[in-house]
Amino acid sequence: MPRRHPDWIKVKAPGDANYLRLKRILREKNLHTVCEEARCPNIGECWGNKTATFLILGDTCTRGCRFCTIDKGKPLALDPEEPRNVAVVVKDLGLDHIVVTSVNRDDLPDGGAGHFAKTVFWIKNLNPGIRVELLIPDFAGNLTALKTIVNSGIEILNHNIETVPRLYGKVRPGHTYEGSLGILREAKKMRGDMLTKSGFMVGVGETGDEVMTTLRDLREHEVDIVTIGQYLQPSNRQLRVERYLGPEEFKAFKTAGEKLGFRHVESGPLVRSSYHAWSHVS
């Protein structure tokens, strides 16, 4: 069974009016959020503040990261109405910053990049002035797909490194540390005016020195924003938590990241990649 969380991890159960309204709207439009699929502990806070991270390209992933609860298997065909439906809900919520992410779709020639671009088009078309952040997969290193993303009109490109290099085989089978760094590097080369962002979790067996190495690697690849959060085992099918880090350790990571020159460092036990995303670029 998953380990009992320390007191500083506990959050209030969701259920306020904004949360219930957003849940109803998402079901009506047949939309998914990573907040639900990944069982994010911040869902009550974020949905209560009328923000969510939309999950496009379906809810079934073609890979099997060992920390993630999203279903793995053969995905269904793309929903052609999904890009516009996301934009309609964003408009209804009255947001000025939106995050869109996806499952891995290795079954598609472009990994779903074109679907991402259509979603950005509709969001921008129905919501003039909105800031769009895409949290993307690695597209198996397909730079043509990456260029489609970069040229879609987004303000922030996010691709999570997720863990330190030594633990990739344990945590992210099917991915490589160098490949993820390469996506971030190439995206910045394609559009120097676009902010790049990445994040990783701690508590899966990494050392403090490995955390610092990962921070330095991200900064050397010109990443602007970084997020660091505690890994929480969602169910007994995922990796166990090796260690719970205290709030002071997260503060130390934040200080270290700021000294390395990141534009913004979001570091804390409950931090996830999209947590307080609107504040990262203010």
C-alpha positions as CSV (number, residue, x, y, z in Angstrom):
1,M,0.0,0.0,0.0
2,P,1.2,3.6,-0.6
3,R,3.0,5.1,2.4
4,R,1.2,7.5,4.8
5,H,1.9,11.1,3.9
6,P,3.5,13.4,6.4
7,D,1.4,16.3,7.7
8,W,2.8,18.9,5.3
9,I,1.5,16.9,2.3
10,K,-2.2,16.9,3.4
11,V,-4.7,19.0,1.5
12,K,-8.4,19.8,1.8
13,A,-10.7,17.5,-0.2
14,P,-12.2,19.2,-3.3
15,G,-15.8,20.2,-3.5
16,D,-16.5,23.9,-3.7
17,A,-18.9,25.5,-6.2
18,N,-16.2,26.3,-8.8
19,Y,-14.8,22.8,-8.6
20,L,-18.2,21.2,-9.1
21,R,-19.1,23.6,-12.0
22,L,-15.8,22.9,-13.8
23,K,-16.3,19.1,-13.4
24,R,-19.8,19.4,-14.9
25,I,-18.5,21.4,-17.9
26,L,-15.7,19.0,-18.6
27,R,-18.1,16.0,-18.6
28,E,-20.5,17.8,-20.9
29,K,-17.8,18.5,-23.5
30,N,-16.2,15.1,-23.1
31,L,-12.8,16.7,-22.1
32,H,-10.1,15.3,-19.9
33,T,-7.7,17.0,-17.5
34,V,-4.4,15.8,-16.2
35,C,-5.6,17.0,-12.8
36,E,-8.0,14.1,-12.7
37,E,-6.1,11.5,-14.7
38,A,-2.9,11.9,-12.6
39,R,-4.8,12.4,-9.3
40,C,-3.1,15.7,-8.6
41,P,-3.3,16.8,-4.9
42,N,-3.9,20.4,-5.9
43,I,-7.1,19.7,-7.9
44,G,-9.3,21.4,-5.3
45,E,-7.2,24.5,-5.1
46,C,-6.8,24.9,-8.9
47,W,-10.3,24.1,-9.9
48,G,-11.6,26.3,-7.1
49,N,-9.7,29.1,-8.8
50,K,-11.2,28.3,-12.2
51,T,-8.1,26.8,-13.8
52,A,-7.2,23.3,-15.0
53,T,-4.6,21.6,-17.2
54,F,-6.4,20.2,-20.2
55,L,-5.3,16.7,-21.4
56,I,-5.8,16.3,-25.2
57,L,-5.2,13.4,-27.6
58,G,-7.4,11.1,-25.5
59,D,-6.8,9.6,-22.1
60,T,-4.8,6.5,-23.1
61,C,-1.0,6.7,-23.3
62,T,1.3,4.6,-25.5
63,R,4.1,4.5,-22.9
64,G,4.4,3.3,-19.4
65,C,6.1,5.7,-17.0
66,R,6.2,4.1,-13.6
67,F,5.0,7.1,-11.6
68,C,1.9,7.9,-13.7
69,T,-1.7,6.7,-13.3
70,I,-2.9,7.5,-16.8
71,D,-4.1,4.4,-18.6
72,K,-1.6,2.7,-21.0
73,G,-2.6,0.8,-24.1
74,K,-3.9,1.4,-27.6
75,P,-5.5,4.8,-27.9
76,L,-8.8,5.6,-29.6
77,A,-9.0,7.8,-32.8
78,L,-8.6,11.6,-32.3
79,D,-11.7,13.6,-31.5
80,P,-11.8,16.3,-34.2
81,E,-14.1,18.5,-32.0
82,E,-11.6,18.4,-29.1
83,P,-9.5,21.5,-30.0
84,R,-12.6,23.7,-30.3
85,N,-14.2,22.3,-27.2
86,V,-11.2,23.1,-25.2
87,A,-11.3,26.7,-26.4
88,V,-15.0,27.0,-25.6
89,V,-14.4,25.9,-22.0
90,V,-11.4,28.2,-21.6
91,K,-13.6,31.1,-22.8
92,D,-16.4,30.1,-20.4
93,L,-13.9,30.1,-17.5
94,G,-12.6,33.5,-18.5
95,L,-8.9,32.5,-18.1
96,D,-5.9,34.6,-19.2
97,H,-3.4,31.7,-18.9
98,I,-4.1,28.2,-20.0
99,V,-2.0,25.0,-19.9
100,V,-2.6,22.1,-22.3
101,T,-0.8,18.8,-22.2
102,S,-1.3,15.3,-23.6
103,V,-0.6,11.6,-23.3
104,N,2.2,10.2,-25.5
105,R,0.8,9.2,-28.9
106,D,3.6,7.2,-30.6
107,D,0.9,5.7,-32.9
108,L,0.5,9.0,-34.7
109,P,3.1,10.1,-37.4
110,D,3.6,13.5,-35.8
111,G,2.9,12.4,-32.2
112,G,-0.1,14.6,-32.1
113,A,1.7,17.9,-32.8
114,G,-0.9,18.9,-35.4
115,H,-3.7,18.4,-32.9
116,F,-1.9,20.5,-30.4
117,A,-1.5,23.3,-33.0
118,K,-5.2,23.1,-33.8
119,T,-6.0,23.4,-30.1
120,V,-3.8,26.5,-29.8
121,F,-5.5,28.0,-32.9
122,W,-9.0,27.7,-31.4
123,I,-7.9,28.9,-28.0
124,K,-6.3,32.0,-29.5
125,N,-9.2,32.5,-31.9
126,L,-11.9,32.4,-29.2
127,N,-9.8,34.0,-26.4
128,P,-7.8,37.0,-27.8
129,G,-4.9,38.0,-25.6
130,I,-4.7,34.7,-23.7
131,R,-1.3,33.2,-22.8
132,V,-0.9,29.6,-23.9
133,E,1.4,27.1,-22.3
134,L,1.9,23.7,-23.8
135,L,3.3,20.8,-21.7
136,I,4.5,18.5,-24.4
137,P,5.8,14.9,-24.8
138,D,9.2,14.3,-26.5
139,F,7.6,13.3,-29.9
140,A,10.2,10.5,-30.0
141,G,12.7,13.3,-31.0
142,N,10.8,14.3,-34.1
143,L,12.0,17.9,-34.7
144,T,9.4,18.5,-37.5
145,A,6.7,17.8,-34.9
146,L,8.5,20.1,-32.4
147,K,8.6,22.9,-35.0
148,T,4.8,22.6,-35.4
149,I,4.5,23.2,-31.7
150,V,6.9,26.1,-31.6
151,N,5.3,27.8,-34.5
152,S,1.7,27.4,-33.2
153,G,1.7,30.8,-31.4
154,I,2.4,29.7,-27.8
155,E,4.1,31.8,-25.2
156,I,5.6,29.0,-23.0
157,L,6.8,25.5,-24.0
158,N,7.1,23.0,-21.2
159,H,8.7,19.6,-21.3
160,N,9.4,17.8,-18.1
161,I,12.7,16.2,-17.4
162,E,10.9,14.3,-14.6
163,T,13.9,12.8,-12.8
164,V,17.7,12.6,-12.6
165,P,19.6,10.7,-15.3
166,R,20.5,7.7,-13.2
167,L,16.9,6.9,-12.5
168,Y,15.5,7.1,-16.0
169,G,15.4,3.4,-16.6
170,K,13.5,3.0,-13.3
171,V,11.1,6.0,-13.6
172,R,10.7,6.7,-17.4
173,P,11.2,3.6,-19.5
174,G,10.9,4.5,-23.2
175,H,12.4,8.0,-22.6
176,T,16.0,9.3,-22.3
177,Y,17.4,12.1,-20.3
178,E,19.4,13.4,-23.2
179,G,16.4,13.3,-25.4
180,S,14.4,15.5,-23.1
181,L,17.2,17.9,-22.8
182,G,17.5,17.9,-26.6
183,I,13.8,18.9,-27.0
184,L,14.3,21.9,-24.7
185,R,17.5,22.9,-26.4
186,E,16.1,22.7,-30.0
187,A,12.9,24.5,-29.0
188,K,14.9,27.4,-27.7
189,K,17.0,27.4,-30.9
190,M,13.8,27.6,-33.0
191,R,12.3,30.5,-31.1
192,G,14.5,32.4,-28.8
193,D,11.7,34.7,-27.7
194,M,9.6,31.8,-26.3
195,L,9.9,30.8,-22.6
196,T,10.9,27.2,-22.0
197,K,10.0,25.4,-18.8
198,S,10.7,22.0,-17.2
199,G,10.1,20.2,-14.0
200,F,11.0,17.1,-12.0
201,M,10.0,15.2,-8.9
202,V,12.0,14.2,-5.9
203,G,11.6,11.3,-3.5
204,V,12.2,8.5,-5.9
205,G,15.8,7.7,-4.9
206,E,17.8,10.7,-6.2
207,T,20.6,12.4,-4.1
208,G,21.0,16.1,-3.5
209,D,24.0,16.2,-5.8
210,E,21.9,14.7,-8.6
211,V,19.2,17.3,-8.1
212,M,21.9,20.0,-8.5
213,T,23.3,18.3,-11.6
214,T,19.8,18.3,-13.1
215,L,19.2,21.9,-12.3
216,R,22.6,22.8,-13.9
217,D,21.8,20.8,-17.0
218,L,18.5,22.5,-17.4
219,R,20.0,25.9,-17.0
220,E,22.8,25.1,-19.5
221,H,20.1,24.3,-22.0
222,E,18.6,27.8,-21.5
223,V,15.5,26.6,-19.6
224,D,13.8,29.7,-18.1
225,I,11.4,28.2,-15.5
226,V,11.7,25.1,-13.4
227,T,9.3,23.3,-11.0
228,I,10.3,20.8,-8.3
229,G,7.8,18.7,-6.3
230,Q,7.5,15.7,-4.1
231,Y,6.6,12.4,-5.8
232,L,3.5,10.9,-4.3
233,Q,2.6,7.3,-5.0
234,P,-1.0,7.4,-6.5
235,S,-1.7,3.7,-6.1
236,N,0.0,0.4,-5.4
237,R,0.7,0.0,-9.1
238,Q,3.2,2.8,-9.2
239,L,6.7,3.4,-7.8
240,R,6.9,3.6,-4.0
241,V,8.0,6.8,-2.4
242,E,11.6,6.4,-1.3
243,R,11.7,9.5,0.9
244,Y,9.5,12.5,1.8
245,L,11.5,15.7,1.6
246,G,10.7,18.5,4.1
247,P,9.7,22.0,3.2
248,E,13.2,23.4,4.1
249,E,14.8,21.1,1.5
250,F,12.5,22.5,-1.1
251,K,13.4,26.0,-0.1
252,A,17.0,25.2,-0.5
253,F,16.4,23.9,-4.0
254,K,14.6,27.1,-4.8
255,T,17.5,29.2,-3.6
256,A,20.0,27.1,-5.5
257,G,17.9,27.4,-8.7
258,E,17.6,31.1,-8.4
259,K,21.4,31.4,-8.0
260,L,21.8,29.4,-11.2
261,G,19.8,32.1,-13.0
262,F,16.4,30.6,-13.6
263,R,13.8,33.2,-14.3
264,H,11.4,31.5,-11.9
265,V,11.7,28.4,-9.5
266,E,8.6,26.9,-8.1
267,S,9.7,24.4,-5.5
268,G,7.6,22.7,-2.7
269,P,6.1,19.4,-1.6
270,L,2.9,19.9,-3.5
271,V,4.3,21.6,-6.6
272,R,3.4,20.1,-9.9
273,S,4.4,21.3,-13.4
274,S,1.3,23.5,-13.9
275,Y,0.9,24.5,-10.2
276,H,0.5,28.4,-10.1
277,A,1.6,28.4,-13.8
278,W,0.1,31.8,-14.3
279,S,2.4,33.3,-11.7
280,H,5.6,31.9,-13.3
281,V,5.6,34.5,-16.1
282,S,4.2,37.5,-14.2
